[in-house]
């Protein structure tokens, strides 16, 4: 039996009124053709040329079949499952025209050493065509310590820029008009303080807070699970997040108040399904907390944003983004009864996979990043950072950063993939994988719900254990050679020691300490003490802390001083030990 192409075209029409996209007799005909092929020609081909593996699976443990046909999506309903771009359930994207109208924001992640040096890098990126800034902070800043704190020794300026006070933030954005750029800040535990500094800098530039656009990560739950830059226990941390939600809804309405991050969950070793499930469960927890504090869902939910990873399995990643959009839309509509469609839109930033970069043959990383860029774009991202080829070795040089940015620009302007919306929609494989991932993700979300929600699941160590198990499996596959990493466990070559890497001056810590000493001598210390005392008193009440933090920042209280006040009242989080 052969498949009549003309008849197929007649029968394989979308059934907008019914529950299926393909008629039963067409499906039966296709199944018969496939069965004949499998029993005949295919069986002979397999006898002569066996497949590379007995079974093929993606990172989420979902079987990848040899062939996908309409039979694999026979229960799909176009309107309910795919829909139209810019309309519920947003499977095909959150904008009506997607990249035909406006490209994604090319937001390059950068920050190192001092505010002066990072400012130069930001201006360079803007000159090269970057549309938004993404600030990387050093470890002491992420942990709420000043550069002259004993615990900061040896870490100042290493993995990002050191920001100790409003003075540093002023230097960081000197000559960069904050009403003209969109800024993302990867900061979590002290997010309230860094946001306050950003608002204060804008005011000094004569720009009101309502003109500011950008995002703070502000996602503390994933810090407990995957990243570790937490300060305060869960309850006061959630309070600070709600304070930011409330303050920004009134004063900084264009600001995305949280970037609920799956990126770091994936970097810690999760599967693609776990990345989305744990991220959305954290999102559910934030929405629950905000509603419990008295906020209306449609008042804050439109400013929620997400942050996902892009790995090498092109089709799994594309399906992951599409499934995530559909699931979040359903959660917001059905669980939280959101009325505003903007509350149901999952808008997300993507970063290419840092854990996929290899120190061996770093030029190969350019190809990996290109594949991951395609995945993010074909999956409908709103902004994107592309990693540089040398980031497995050191902070990226200007040249490697330019290549990473050019990768996005080539995909945007030369590839043609931006000329139509959701170009892989209707692919039997992509649609079937989107459905399969949705099913697996929802099973994980239900499991977390049964454990009492994300905070409870974290306290019990469930997410942490799942990630560790997945990471262990992945590493075993690499070490056994089952999973090929080109240049690392296969196709190796003898390589010279890398040269021309960017190194941070070890004297940066001393320089920052000297700046802090000068600041404390120049500022009005009586005013600082007054503002810190007011903040401390408010920490023991239900008062929104953002205005008080902003006042302290404007008085040039340091990051460490402000965080230590909150440490004194809130205490510090102690991680659950898994045995």
matplotlib code that plots the C-alpha trace (Angstrom):
import matplotlib.pyplot as plt

x = [0.0, 1.2, 0.1, -1.9, -0.6, -3.6, -6.0, -3.8, -4.0, -7.8, -8.2, -5.4, -7.2, -7.4, -10.7, -11.4, -14.7, -13.7, -11.0, -8.5, -6.4, -6.4, -9.3, -9.3, -9.1, -6.1, -4.3, -5.2, -3.8, -0.6, -0.2, -0.6, 2.1, 4.5, 3.9, 4.6, 7.8, 8.9, 8.3, 9.8, 12.4, 13.3, 13.9, 16.3, 18.1, 18.6, 19.9, 22.6, 23.2, 22.2, 21.4, 24.0, 22.2, 19.5, 17.4, 17.5, 16.5, 16.8, 18.0, 14.6, 14.5, 11.8, 12.2, 13.2, 11.4, 12.9, 10.0, 7.2, 4.0, 0.5, -0.2, 2.0, -0.2, -3.5, -5.1, -3.9, -6.4, -5.0, -6.9, -6.5, -2.9, -1.2, -3.5, -2.4, 0.8, 0.1, -3.0, -3.7, -2.2, 0.8, 2.4, 3.5, 4.8, 3.7, 3.9, 1.6, 4.3, 7.3, 10.6, 9.0, 8.2, 10.9, 13.9, 14.7, 16.9, 20.5, 21.5, 25.2, 26.1, 29.1, 30.8, 34.2, 36.7, 35.8, 32.8, 35.2, 36.3, 32.8, 31.5, 34.0, 32.8, 29.2, 29.9, 31.9, 28.9, 26.5, 28.8, 28.8, 25.0, 24.0, 20.4, 20.5, 22.9, 23.1, 25.1, 27.3, 28.2, 31.1, 30.5, 30.8, 28.2, 25.9, 26.2, 25.7, 29.2, 31.4, 34.7, 36.7, 34.9, 37.3, 35.1, 35.4, 39.2, 40.4, 36.9, 36.5, 35.9, 36.6, 33.3, 31.6, 31.8, 32.2, 29.4, 29.8, 27.7, 25.7, 29.0, 30.1, 26.7, 27.1, 30.4, 29.1, 26.4, 28.3, 27.5, 24.8, 21.3, 19.1, 15.9, 17.5, 18.7, 17.1, 19.2, 19.1, 20.8, 21.7, 21.2, 19.1, 19.4, 20.4, 18.2, 16.3, 19.5, 20.9, 17.5, 17.4, 20.9, 19.8, 16.7, 18.9, 21.4, 18.5, 17.3, 20.8, 20.6, 17.2, 15.3, 12.2, 11.7, 8.6, 10.9, 13.2, 13.1, 14.8, 14.8, 16.3, 16.6, 15.3, 14.7, 15.8, 14.1, 16.4, 19.4, 18.5, 18.2, 21.0, 23.2, 23.8, 24.0, 21.4, 21.5, 18.2, 15.8, 12.8, 10.1, 12.0, 13.4, 9.8, 8.8, 11.5, 10.4, 6.8, 8.0, 9.7, 6.5, 4.4, 6.8, 7.5, 3.9, 3.4, 6.7, 8.6, 5.8, 7.9, 10.4, 10.3, 10.3, 11.6, 13.3, 12.3, 15.4, 15.7, 19.1, 21.0, 18.9, 20.0, 23.6, 23.5, 22.7, 18.9, 17.2, 15.2, 11.9, 13.2, 14.5, 11.0, 9.1, 11.1, 11.2, 7.4, 6.9, 9.0, 6.9, 3.7, 5.2, 5.9, 2.4, 0.9, 3.0, 2.1, -1.7, -1.4, 0.1, -3.0, -1.8, -4.2, -2.8, -3.3, -1.5, 1.9, 1.8, 2.4, 5.8, 6.9, 9.6, 11.5, 15.1, 15.9, 19.0, 19.7, 21.5, 22.7, 19.7, 18.1, 14.6, 14.3, 15.1, 12.6, 9.9, 10.8, 10.2, 6.9, 5.7, 6.7, 4.6, 1.6, 1.8, 2.3, -0.7, -2.9, -1.6, -2.3, -5.7, -6.9, -5.2, -4.9, -7.9, -5.9, -8.1, -5.4, -3.8, -0.5, -0.6, -0.7, 2.3, 5.5, 8.1, 11.7, 15.4, 17.7, 21.4, 23.3, 24.6, 27.6, 28.0, 28.2, 31.4, 34.7, 38.1, 39.4, 39.3, 37.5, 36.8, 34.2, 32.2, 31.4, 29.5, 27.7, 26.6, 25.3, 23.1, 21.9, 21.1, 19.0, 17.1, 16.3, 15.2, 13.1, 11.7, 10.5, 12.8, 12.4, 16.0, 19.3, 22.8, 25.3, 28.3, 31.8, 34.2, 36.7, 34.4, 35.4, 38.8, 38.4, 36.4, 35.8, 38.0, 36.5, 37.2, 35.3, 32.4, 32.1, 32.0, 29.3, 27.2, 27.8, 26.4, 23.1, 23.2, 23.9, 21.0, 18.8, 19.7, 21.1, 19.5, 15.9, 14.5, 13.1, 11.0, 8.0, 6.4, 7.2, 8.6, 8.7, 5.1, 3.4, 6.5, 5.3, 8.5, 8.4, 4.7, 5.0, 8.0, 6.2, 3.3, 5.6, 7.6, 4.4, 3.2, 6.5, 6.7, 3.2, 3.9, 6.8, 4.8, 2.1, 4.7, 6.0, 2.4, 1.9, 5.0, 3.4, 4.8, 8.2, 9.4, 8.4, 9.9, 13.2, 13.2, 12.7, 15.6, 13.4, 14.6, 18.2, 18.2, 16.5, 19.1, 22.0, 20.7, 20.3, 23.8, 25.3, 23.6, 24.8, 28.4, 28.5, 27.3, 30.2, 32.8, 31.6, 31.7, 27.9, 27.5, 30.0, 31.5, 33.5, 37.1, 36.7, 36.0, 36.3, 38.2, 40.9, 44.0, 47.2, 46.8, 49.1, 48.4, 45.8, 47.1, 45.6, 43.0, 41.5, 42.7, 41.5, 44.1, 44.4, 44.9, 41.2, 40.3, 42.7, 41.5, 37.8, 38.8, 40.5, 37.4, 35.2, 37.5, 37.3, 33.5, 33.1, 35.2, 33.3, 29.6, 27.3, 27.8, 25.2, 22.6, 23.7, 23.3, 19.8, 18.7, 20.1, 18.3, 15.0, 15.5, 16.3, 13.1, 11.0, 12.4, 10.4, 7.2, 5.1, 6.2, 7.4, 11.2, 11.9, 11.5, 13.7, 16.4, 16.3, 16.7, 19.8, 21.3, 20.9, 22.7, 25.6, 25.1, 27.0, 25.6, 27.2, 25.9, 22.3, 22.5, 24.0, 21.1, 18.7, 21.0, 20.7, 16.9, 16.2, 19.1, 20.8, 19.5, 21.1, 21.0, 19.3, 21.8, 21.1, 22.3]
y = [0.0, 3.5, 6.7, 8.8, 12.3, 14.0, 12.1, 12.8, 16.6, 16.4, 14.5, 15.9, 19.1, 20.8, 20.0, 23.2, 21.9, 18.4, 17.1, 15.8, 17.3, 14.3, 12.0, 8.4, 6.9, 9.0, 7.8, 4.2, 4.5, 6.1, 3.3, 0.6, 2.2, 2.5, -1.1, -2.3, -0.3, -1.6, -5.3, -5.0, -2.5, -1.3, -4.8, -5.6, -2.2, -2.9, -6.3, -4.8, -1.6, -1.8, 1.5, 3.2, 2.4, -0.1, 2.8, 6.6, 8.9, 12.6, 14.1, 13.8, 10.1, 10.4, 7.9, 9.4, 7.3, 6.4, 8.0, 10.4, 10.6, 12.1, 9.0, 10.5, 13.6, 12.1, 13.4, 16.9, 19.8, 22.7, 25.4, 24.1, 22.8, 25.1, 28.1, 31.3, 33.3, 35.9, 34.0, 31.5, 28.9, 30.7, 27.5, 29.3, 32.4, 35.4, 38.0, 38.1, 38.5, 37.3, 38.2, 39.6, 42.7, 42.9, 40.7, 39.3, 41.5, 40.5, 40.9, 40.0, 39.0, 40.9, 42.2, 41.8, 43.5, 47.1, 49.2, 51.2, 48.2, 46.8, 50.2, 50.0, 46.5, 47.6, 50.6, 48.2, 45.8, 48.6, 49.8, 46.3, 46.1, 44.7, 45.8, 45.2, 44.9, 42.0, 42.5, 39.8, 40.6, 39.1, 36.5, 38.9, 41.2, 38.2, 37.1, 40.6, 41.3, 44.4, 44.0, 44.8, 42.0, 39.2, 36.6, 38.5, 38.0, 36.5, 36.7, 40.4, 41.1, 37.5, 36.2, 39.6, 43.2, 44.3, 46.7, 48.0, 51.1, 53.6, 55.2, 52.0, 51.7, 55.3, 54.5, 51.2, 53.1, 56.3, 57.6, 55.0, 56.6, 54.2, 55.3, 54.1, 50.6, 47.5, 46.1, 42.7, 42.0, 38.5, 39.1, 37.2, 37.4, 41.2, 42.0, 44.6, 46.5, 46.4, 47.4, 50.3, 51.4, 51.2, 53.4, 55.9, 56.1, 56.7, 59.5, 61.1, 60.9, 62.8, 59.6, 58.7, 55.1, 54.6, 55.0, 52.1, 48.8, 45.6, 42.6, 41.5, 37.7, 37.9, 34.1, 32.8, 29.4, 28.1, 29.4, 26.9, 24.2, 24.8, 27.8, 28.5, 32.3, 32.6, 34.7, 34.7, 31.9, 31.2, 33.3, 36.6, 36.0, 35.6, 38.7, 40.7, 39.4, 40.4, 43.8, 44.2, 43.0, 45.6, 48.5, 48.0, 47.6, 51.1, 52.9, 50.9, 49.5, 48.5, 46.5, 42.7, 42.0, 38.5, 36.2, 32.7, 30.7, 27.3, 28.1, 27.4, 24.3, 22.9, 24.0, 22.0, 18.8, 18.6, 17.2, 19.5, 18.3, 18.9, 22.4, 23.5, 21.6, 22.9, 26.4, 26.6, 25.1, 27.9, 30.3, 28.9, 29.4, 33.1, 33.6, 32.0, 34.1, 37.3, 36.5, 35.5, 39.0, 40.6, 41.4, 40.8, 38.3, 40.5, 43.4, 41.6, 38.5, 40.4, 41.5, 37.9, 36.6, 33.4, 32.4, 29.1, 27.2, 26.2, 22.9, 20.9, 18.7, 21.1, 19.6, 18.8, 22.3, 23.8, 21.5, 22.4, 26.1, 25.5, 23.1, 25.6, 28.4, 26.2, 24.8, 28.2, 29.7, 26.8, 27.2, 31.0, 30.6, 27.5, 27.5, 31.2, 32.4, 35.2, 37.3, 39.4, 37.4, 39.1, 37.3, 34.0, 34.8, 33.0, 35.5, 34.3, 35.1, 32.3, 31.8, 29.2, 26.3, 27.1, 23.5, 22.4, 24.4, 22.5, 23.6, 21.2, 22.6, 25.8, 26.7, 23.9, 25.9, 28.4, 25.6, 24.5, 28.1, 28.5, 25.3, 26.5, 30.0, 28.3, 26.3, 29.5, 31.4, 28.6, 28.1, 31.8, 33.4, 37.2, 37.8, 35.9, 35.8, 33.7, 32.3, 33.0, 30.2, 30.7, 30.8, 27.3, 28.7, 32.3, 35.4, 36.1, 38.5, 41.2, 39.2, 36.1, 38.2, 39.8, 36.4, 35.3, 38.4, 38.0, 34.4, 35.9, 38.6, 36.0, 33.9, 37.0, 38.6, 35.8, 32.5, 33.2, 31.5, 34.8, 35.4, 33.3, 32.6, 29.3, 27.7, 24.1, 24.0, 21.1, 19.0, 15.6, 15.2, 18.6, 18.5, 14.9, 15.9, 19.1, 16.9, 14.3, 17.0, 18.6, 15.3, 14.6, 18.2, 18.1, 14.8, 16.5, 19.6, 17.4, 15.5, 18.9, 19.9, 16.7, 17.5, 20.8, 23.1, 24.2, 25.6, 22.4, 20.2, 22.2, 21.9, 18.1, 18.0, 16.5, 18.9, 18.7, 14.9, 14.7, 17.1, 15.2, 11.9, 13.4, 14.9, 11.6, 9.8, 12.4, 12.2, 8.4, 8.6, 10.9, 8.8, 5.6, 7.2, 6.5, 10.3, 11.8, 15.2, 16.2, 17.1, 15.9, 12.1, 11.6, 13.2, 14.5, 16.3, 17.4, 21.1, 23.8, 25.7, 28.4, 32.0, 35.5, 34.7, 37.6, 37.6, 39.8, 41.8, 40.3, 43.8, 44.6, 43.7, 46.2, 48.9, 48.3, 48.4, 51.7, 53.1, 51.9, 53.6, 56.9, 56.6, 56.1, 59.2, 61.3, 60.4, 61.6, 58.7, 60.0, 59.9, 56.4, 55.2, 56.8, 55.1, 51.7, 52.0, 52.8, 49.8, 47.5, 48.6, 48.0, 44.5, 43.4, 44.8, 44.1, 47.3, 47.2, 47.5, 48.8, 52.5, 52.2, 50.3, 53.0, 55.7, 53.9, 53.4, 57.1, 57.9, 55.8, 53.0, 50.0, 46.7, 44.8, 47.3, 47.0, 43.2, 42.9, 44.8, 42.3, 39.4, 40.6, 40.4, 37.6, 35.3, 33.1, 30.1, 26.7, 24.2, 20.9, 18.1, 15.2, 11.8]
z = [0.0, -0.8, 0.6, -1.8, -1.3, -2.9, -0.6, 2.4, 1.7, 1.5, 4.7, 6.9, 7.6, 11.0, 12.6, 14.5, 15.9, 16.9, 19.2, 16.6, 13.9, 11.6, 10.6, 11.8, 8.3, 7.4, 10.6, 9.9, 6.4, 7.6, 10.3, 7.6, 5.4, 8.4, 9.4, 5.9, 5.8, 9.2, 8.3, 4.9, 3.8, 7.2, 8.7, 5.8, 6.3, 10.0, 9.4, 7.2, 9.1, 12.8, 14.5, 16.6, 19.9, 20.9, 22.3, 21.9, 24.7, 25.4, 28.7, 30.3, 29.7, 27.0, 24.1, 20.8, 18.2, 14.8, 12.9, 13.8, 11.9, 12.4, 14.6, 17.3, 17.6, 16.7, 19.9, 19.4, 19.2, 17.3, 19.0, 22.6, 22.3, 19.7, 19.1, 17.5, 18.4, 21.1, 22.3, 25.0, 25.6, 23.9, 22.7, 19.6, 21.3, 23.4, 20.6, 17.6, 15.1, 17.2, 15.5, 12.3, 14.3, 16.9, 17.5, 20.9, 23.2, 22.7, 26.3, 27.0, 30.5, 31.7, 34.8, 36.3, 38.6, 39.3, 38.3, 36.1, 34.1, 33.8, 32.6, 29.7, 28.8, 28.8, 26.5, 24.2, 24.0, 23.2, 20.5, 19.0, 18.9, 22.2, 23.0, 26.7, 29.6, 32.0, 35.2, 36.7, 40.3, 42.2, 45.0, 48.0, 46.4, 45.7, 49.4, 50.8, 52.0, 51.5, 49.7, 52.9, 54.9, 55.9, 54.3, 50.9, 50.8, 47.5, 45.8, 45.1, 41.4, 40.4, 38.9, 38.4, 39.4, 43.0, 44.1, 47.7, 47.6, 45.5, 44.5, 42.7, 41.0, 39.8, 38.2, 36.7, 34.7, 34.1, 30.6, 30.1, 30.0, 32.1, 30.3, 27.0, 27.9, 29.5, 32.4, 33.9, 37.2, 38.3, 42.0, 44.5, 48.3, 48.3, 45.2, 47.1, 47.8, 44.3, 42.8, 45.2, 44.0, 40.4, 41.1, 43.0, 40.1, 37.7, 39.9, 39.9, 36.1, 36.2, 35.3, 37.3, 38.4, 36.2, 33.1, 34.0, 32.2, 33.2, 35.5, 38.8, 39.2, 42.8, 42.8, 46.2, 46.0, 43.3, 45.4, 48.1, 45.5, 43.0, 43.4, 47.0, 47.2, 49.8, 53.0, 54.9, 55.8, 53.5, 55.2, 55.4, 51.9, 50.6, 52.4, 50.6, 47.3, 48.0, 49.1, 45.7, 43.9, 45.8, 45.5, 41.8, 40.9, 42.2, 41.5, 38.8, 36.7, 33.7, 35.7, 35.8, 39.5, 39.4, 36.9, 38.0, 37.0, 35.6, 34.2, 37.4, 38.1, 34.7, 35.4, 38.6, 36.6, 36.1, 33.1, 30.7, 32.3, 35.8, 34.9, 33.8, 36.5, 39.4, 37.9, 37.5, 40.9, 42.4, 40.3, 41.8, 45.3, 44.5, 43.2, 46.2, 48.6, 46.8, 46.8, 50.5, 51.2, 49.7, 46.1, 43.2, 40.8, 37.7, 39.4, 39.7, 37.5, 34.2, 35.5, 36.3, 34.0, 33.6, 32.8, 31.1, 29.9, 26.3, 25.9, 22.8, 22.1, 19.6, 19.4, 23.1, 24.0, 21.5, 22.7, 26.3, 25.8, 24.0, 26.7, 29.4, 27.9, 27.6, 31.1, 32.7, 30.8, 32.1, 35.7, 35.8, 34.2, 35.9, 39.3, 40.0, 37.9, 36.3, 34.0, 32.2, 29.4, 30.2, 33.5, 31.6, 29.3, 30.1, 29.0, 29.4, 29.0, 27.8, 28.3, 26.4, 28.6, 30.6, 31.7, 28.1, 27.4, 27.4, 28.3, 25.6, 22.1, 23.2, 19.5, 19.5, 22.0, 19.2, 17.4, 20.6, 21.3, 17.7, 18.1, 21.5, 20.0, 17.3, 20.0, 22.0, 19.0, 17.5, 21.0, 21.1, 23.7, 24.6, 25.3, 25.0, 26.3, 24.4, 26.2, 24.9, 23.8, 26.6, 29.6, 30.6, 31.1, 32.3, 32.0, 28.3, 26.3, 24.2, 21.1, 22.3, 23.6, 20.2, 18.5, 21.0, 20.2, 16.4, 16.7, 17.8, 15.0, 12.3, 13.4, 13.6, 10.2, 8.0, 8.9, 7.9, 11.0, 12.2, 9.1, 10.3, 13.7, 15.4, 12.2, 13.6, 14.6, 13.0, 13.0, 14.2, 16.3, 17.8, 18.6, 20.1, 22.2, 23.4, 24.5, 26.1, 28.0, 29.2, 30.6, 32.4, 33.7, 35.1, 36.9, 38.6, 39.5, 41.0, 43.1, 44.4, 45.2, 47.1, 49.2, 50.2, 47.4, 46.4, 49.8, 51.5, 48.8, 49.2, 52.9, 52.5, 50.0, 47.2, 44.4, 45.5, 45.4, 42.0, 40.6, 42.1, 40.7, 37.2, 37.4, 38.5, 35.6, 33.1, 34.4, 34.3, 30.6, 29.8, 31.7, 30.0, 26.6, 26.1, 25.9, 23.4, 24.2, 21.2, 22.0, 25.6, 25.6, 21.8, 19.0, 21.4, 20.3, 22.0, 22.8, 23.9, 27.1, 26.4, 26.1, 26.0, 28.8, 30.8, 34.4, 37.2, 39.0, 42.5, 43.9, 43.2, 46.7, 48.1, 45.7, 46.7, 50.4, 49.9, 48.1, 51.1, 53.6, 51.7, 51.4, 55.2, 55.8, 53.3, 53.9, 56.7, 59.1, 61.5, 58.7, 57.7, 61.3, 61.4, 58.2, 59.2, 62.6, 60.9, 58.6, 61.5, 63.4, 60.3, 59.9, 63.0, 61.5, 58.4, 56.8, 53.2, 53.5, 50.0, 50.8, 53.8, 51.9, 49.2, 51.9, 53.3, 49.9, 49.1, 52.3, 51.0, 53.5, 52.1, 50.8, 53.7, 56.3, 55.0, 54.7, 58.2, 59.7, 58.1, 59.1, 62.7, 62.6, 60.2, 60.8, 58.1, 56.3, 57.0, 54.2, 54.5, 54.7, 52.4, 53.5]

ax = plt.figure().add_subplot(projection="3d")
ax.plot(x, y, z, "-o")
ax.set_aspect("equal")
plt.show()
